[in-house]
């Protein structure tokens, strides 16, 4: 949030699952948006089936369906467990003034 306020711009969209509105990448940005009272949040919607998922934690193996089921049951995997690789070049860099997102 401090970086956003200092720079005055939003630089990376939030990634959202198009079927359930689950935040796939950018939960901290979403929380910052709430605290800043933003009306709009830059986001890109993905079909979760098209997003590569994996874990850096050897004790966790899953696919996007299992991640979705747990999230919808309010039993998400532990913080930083689920990693994502988005189609194409991944999440783009953007530059939207924070002031425009408050309107």
C-alpha positions as CSV (number, residue, x, y, z in Angstrom):
1,X,0.0,0.0,0.0
2,X,2.8,2.4,0.8
3,X,4.4,1.7,-2.6
4,X,1.1,2.4,-4.3
5,X,0.6,5.7,-2.4
6,X,4.2,6.8,-3.0
7,X,4.2,6.1,-6.7
8,X,0.5,7.1,-7.2
9,X,-0.1,4.3,-9.7
10,X,-1.4,0.8,-9.8
11,X,1.2,-1.3,-11.7
12,X,0.0,-4.9,-11.7
13,X,-3.6,-6.2,-12.2
14,X,-5.1,-8.8,-9.9
15,X,-5.7,-12.2,-11.4
16,X,-9.2,-13.6,-10.9
17,X,-10.8,-16.9,-11.7
18,X,-13.6,-16.3,-14.1
19,X,-16.0,-18.9,-12.7
20,X,-15.9,-18.1,-9.0
21,X,-14.2,-14.7,-8.7
22,X,-11.4,-16.3,-6.6
23,X,-8.3,-14.1,-6.4
24,X,-5.5,-16.2,-8.0
25,X,-2.7,-13.6,-7.7
26,X,-2.9,-10.2,-5.9
27,X,-4.5,-10.8,-2.6
28,X,-2.3,-8.2,-1.0
29,X,-3.2,-5.7,-3.7
30,X,-6.9,-6.4,-3.1
31,X,-6.4,-5.8,0.6
32,X,-4.6,-2.5,-0.2
33,X,-7.4,-1.5,-2.5
34,X,-10.0,-2.0,0.3
35,X,-7.9,0.0,2.8
36,X,-7.5,2.8,0.2
37,X,-11.2,2.8,-0.4
38,X,-10.8,2.2,-4.1
39,X,-14.0,1.8,-6.2
40,X,-12.2,0.0,-9.0
41,X,-9.4,-2.6,-9.0
42,X,-7.6,-3.5,-12.2
43,X,-8.0,-7.2,-12.9
44,X,-7.6,-9.9,-15.5
45,X,-10.0,-12.8,-15.5
46,X,-8.7,-16.3,-16.3
47,X,-10.2,-19.7,-16.9
48,X,-8.5,-21.5,-14.0
49,X,-8.2,-24.7,-16.2
50,X,-5.8,-22.7,-18.4
51,X,-3.6,-21.6,-15.5
52,X,-0.7,-23.8,-14.5
53,X,-0.6,-24.5,-10.7
54,X,2.0,-26.1,-8.5
55,X,3.5,-25.9,-5.0
56,X,7.0,-25.3,-3.8
57,X,6.0,-27.3,-0.7
58,X,6.7,-31.0,-1.3
59,X,3.9,-32.1,1.1
60,X,1.2,-30.5,-1.2
61,X,0.1,-31.9,-4.5
62,X,-3.1,-30.6,-6.2
63,X,-4.7,-29.3,-9.4
64,X,-6.8,-26.3,-10.0
65,X,-10.0,-28.1,-9.2
66,X,-8.8,-29.1,-5.7
67,X,-7.6,-25.5,-5.1
68,X,-11.0,-24.2,-6.1
69,X,-12.9,-26.7,-4.0
70,X,-10.9,-25.8,-0.9
71,X,-11.2,-22.1,-1.5
72,X,-15.0,-22.3,-1.9
73,X,-15.2,-24.4,1.3
74,X,-13.3,-21.6,3.1
75,X,-10.3,-24.0,3.7
76,X,-7.6,-22.5,1.4
77,X,-4.1,-23.9,1.3
78,X,-1.6,-22.2,3.6
79,X,-0.1,-18.9,2.5
80,X,2.3,-19.1,-0.4
81,X,1.5,-22.7,-1.1
82,X,-0.3,-22.4,-4.4
83,X,1.8,-20.9,-7.3
84,X,0.5,-19.9,-10.7
85,X,1.8,-19.4,-14.2
86,X,-0.6,-17.4,-16.3
87,X,-1.1,-18.0,-20.0
88,X,1.0,-16.0,-22.5
89,X,3.5,-13.6,-20.8
90,X,1.7,-13.7,-17.5
91,X,0.3,-10.6,-15.8
92,X,1.1,-7.4,-17.7
93,X,2.6,-4.3,-16.2
94,X,0.2,-1.4,-16.2
95,X,0.1,2.2,-15.0
96,X,-3.2,3.5,-13.8
97,X,-3.3,6.5,-11.5
98,X,-4.7,5.6,-8.1
99,X,-6.9,8.7,-8.2
100,X,-8.8,7.2,-11.2
101,X,-9.6,4.1,-9.2
102,X,-11.2,6.1,-6.5
103,X,-13.8,7.6,-8.7
